[in-house]
Amino acid sequence: MKSYAAEFVGTFWLVLGGCGSAVLAAAFPALGIGLLGVSLAFGLTVLTMAFAIGHISGCHLNPAVSIGLWAGGRFDAGKLLPYIVAQVLGAIAAAAVLYLIASGKTGFDVTAGFASNGYGEHSPGGYTLLAAALCEVVMTAMFLIVILGATDKRAPAGLAPIAIGLCLTLIHLISIPVTNTSVNPARSTGVALFAGGWAIEQLWLFWIAPIAGAVLGALIYRFIGSEKA
């Protein structure tokens, strides 16, 4: 139960820190942190939680990561469902707190997006469904390759949180214009439930594409990272 609770807390922090930076700080007139700041915020949530709870739950914070680690032979299938439930509940709780904070400002409109992920007219840059799907698959695949590589017993000890946090930052720097960056079904679900409408209608993509990408990345690392010749 402690590992499930850790995943709840960690995912709560990821969504509150990452999506909170987008909803609250990036929108602040003149002094907003912009795309760079939001990208750093997401990376920092993972970096800080990896050090805080990595030794408790592994700090997945992401259903796609849990499934990818299972596909990579690093995670017990019996723990998948409880981990995913804990992650989604943590994301929803964070979105609820963020909603309560954001709604304290006059003129706040949750239907404007609320850091939700989207494609087509709801993509920040107007990217198509195909472009969004490809982006999410590739970014999540690379994320899993970095996670599996950085946590490999042959990798430098103690540095995995830094590599993983910086990888997530880079992923956001690349893909925020395309989908607002998901690579995490729990993160997408939490805010979509509050945004409603189109965010829920398009949510399916941000479950399917990250999970497909995670499995792909795990299979790639199992090949390139194998100690067998």
C-alpha positions in Angstrom: 0.0 0.0 0.0 2.9 2.4 0.7 4.1 2.1 -2.9 0.6 2.8 -4.2 0.3 5.8 -1.9 3.7 7.0 -3.1 2.5 6.8 -6.7 -0.6 8.8 -5.8 1.5 11.5 -4.1 4.1 11.6 -6.9 1.5 11.8 -9.7 -0.3 14.5 -7.7 2.9 16.5 -7.7 3.6 16.0 -11.4 0.2 17.3 -12.4 0.0 20.1 -9.9 3.5 21.2 -10.7 3.5 20.7 -14.5 -0.1 21.6 -15.4 -0.2 24.2 -12.6 2.8 26.0 -14.2 0.9 26.1 -17.5 -2.4 27.2 -16.1 -1.1 29.7 -13.5 2.4 30.9 -14.3 2.6 30.6 -18.1 -0.5 32.7 -18.5 0.6 35.5 -16.3 0.9 38.7 -18.3 4.4 39.9 -19.3 6.1 37.9 -16.6 4.8 34.4 -17.7 7.3 31.6 -17.7 6.4 30.5 -21.2 7.0 27.1 -22.9 10.5 26.8 -21.5 9.3 27.3 -17.9 6.5 24.8 -18.3 8.9 22.3 -19.8 11.2 22.7 -16.8 8.4 22.5 -14.4 7.4 19.0 -15.7 10.9 17.8 -15.6 11.5 19.2 -12.1 8.4 17.3 -10.8 9.8 14.0 -11.9 13.3 14.9 -10.8 12.2 15.8 -7.3 9.9 12.9 -6.9 12.4 10.4 -8.2 14.6 11.3 -5.3 11.7 11.5 -2.9 9.8 8.2 -3.7 12.0 6.3 -6.1 13.1 4.0 -3.4 9.5 3.4 -2.3 7.6 2.8 -5.5 10.1 3.3 -8.4 8.5 6.7 -9.1 6.6 5.7 -12.3 3.9 8.5 -12.0 2.6 7.4 -15.4 0.5 4.4 -16.6 2.5 4.3 -19.8 5.8 4.1 -17.8 4.4 1.3 -15.6 3.3 -0.6 -18.7 6.6 0.1 -20.5 8.6 -1.2 -17.5 6.5 -4.3 -17.5 7.2 -4.8 -21.2 10.8 -4.2 -20.5 10.9 -6.9 -17.9 11.3 -4.5 -14.9 7.9 -4.6 -13.3 5.5 -7.2 -12.0 2.2 -7.5 -14.0 0.3 -8.0 -10.8 1.0 -4.5 -9.7 0.0 -2.8 -12.9 -3.6 -2.1 -12.2 -3.1 -0.8 -8.7 -0.3 1.5 -9.9 -2.4 2.8 -12.7 -5.4 3.4 -10.4 -3.2 5.3 -7.9 -1.7 7.4 -10.7 -5.0 8.4 -12.2 -6.5 9.2 -8.8 -3.4 11.3 -8.0 -3.8 13.2 -11.2 -7.5 13.8 -10.6 -6.8 15.1 -7.1 -4.2 17.5 -8.4 -6.5 18.7 -11.1 -9.1 19.4 -8.5 -6.7 21.4 -6.3 -5.5 23.3 -9.4 -9.1 24.0 -10.4 -9.9 25.4 -7.0 -6.8 27.7 -7.1 -7.3 28.8 -10.7 -11.0 29.5 -10.2 -10.1 32.1 -7.5 -9.2 34.5 -10.3 -12.0 36.5 -11.9 -12.6 35.5 -15.5 -11.1 32.0 -15.2 -12.6 29.7 -17.8 -11.8 26.0 -17.5 -13.3 25.3 -20.9 -10.4 27.3 -22.5 -8.3 24.1 -22.1 -7.0 23.8 -18.5 -3.6 22.4 -19.8 -5.5 19.6 -21.6 -3.9 17.7 -24.5 -5.4 17.9 -27.9 -5.0 17.6 -31.7 -6.4 19.4 -34.7 -8.0 22.7 -33.7 -7.1 21.9 -30.1 -3.4 21.4 -30.7 -1.5 24.5 -29.6 0.1 24.7 -33.1 -2.8 23.2 -35.1 -1.2 19.8 -35.7 -3.2 17.0 -37.2 -4.3 13.8 -35.5 -1.7 11.8 -37.3 1.1 14.3 -36.3 -0.1 14.2 -32.7 -0.2 10.4 -32.6 3.2 10.1 -34.1 4.7 12.7 -31.7 3.2 11.0 -28.6 4.4 7.5 -29.7 7.9 8.6 -30.5 8.3 10.9 -27.4 7.1 8.2 -25.1 9.3 5.6 -26.7 12.3 7.7 -26.2 11.2 8.4 -22.6 11.2 4.7 -21.8 14.5 4.1 -23.5 16.0 6.8 -21.2 14.3 5.4 -18.1 15.4 1.8 -18.8 18.9 2.9 -19.7 19.3 5.3 -16.8 18.1 2.7 -14.3 20.1 -0.2 -15.8 22.4 -1.7 -13.2 25.3 -0.9 -15.5 24.5 2.8 -15.6 26.2 5.3 -13.2 24.6 4.9 -9.8 22.4 7.6 -8.4 22.1 9.8 -11.5 18.9 8.3 -13.0 16.5 11.0 -11.6 18.6 13.7 -13.3 18.6 12.0 -16.7 14.9 11.1 -16.5 13.9 14.6 -15.4 15.9 16.3 -18.1 14.5 13.9 -20.7 10.9 14.9 -19.7 11.9 18.5 -20.0 13.3 18.0 -23.5 10.2 16.1 -24.5 8.1 19.0 -23.5 10.3 21.5 -25.3 9.8 19.5 -28.5 6.1 18.6 -28.3 4.1 21.2 -26.4 3.3 22.9 -29.7 2.0 19.7 -31.1 -0.2 18.2 -28.4 0.5 20.3 -25.3 2.6 17.1 -24.4 1.0 14.2 -22.7 3.3 11.1 -22.8 1.3 10.3 -19.6 -2.4 9.1 -19.7 -2.9 10.0 -16.0 -1.8 13.6 -16.5 -4.1 13.9 -19.5 -7.1 12.4 -17.7 -6.9 14.5 -14.6 -7.2 17.9 -16.3 -9.5 16.6 -19.1 -12.2 15.6 -16.6 -12.4 19.3 -15.5 -12.0 20.8 -18.9 -14.8 18.6 -20.3 -16.1 18.7 -23.9 -13.4 18.3 -26.5 -10.7 17.4 -23.9 -12.6 14.2 -22.9 -13.5 13.5 -26.6 -9.9 13.5 -27.6 -8.6 11.8 -24.4 -8.5 8.3 -26.1 -5.4 9.3 -28.1 -3.5 10.2 -25.0 -4.0 6.8 -23.6 -3.4 4.8 -26.8 -0.4 6.6 -28.2 1.7 6.9 -25.0 1.1 3.2 -24.1 2.0 2.1 -27.6 5.1 4.3 -27.5 6.1 2.9 -24.1 5.9 -0.7 -25.2 7.9 0.2 -28.4 10.6 1.9 -26.3 10.8 -1.0 -23.9 11.2 -3.5 -26.8 13.9 -1.3 -28.4 15.8 -1.1 -25.1 15.4 -4.9 -24.5 17.2 -5.3 -27.8 19.9 -2.6 -27.6 20.4 -3.0 -23.9 20.7 -6.8 -23.8 24.0 -8.1 -22.4 23.9 -11.0 -24.8 25.8 -10.6 -28.0 
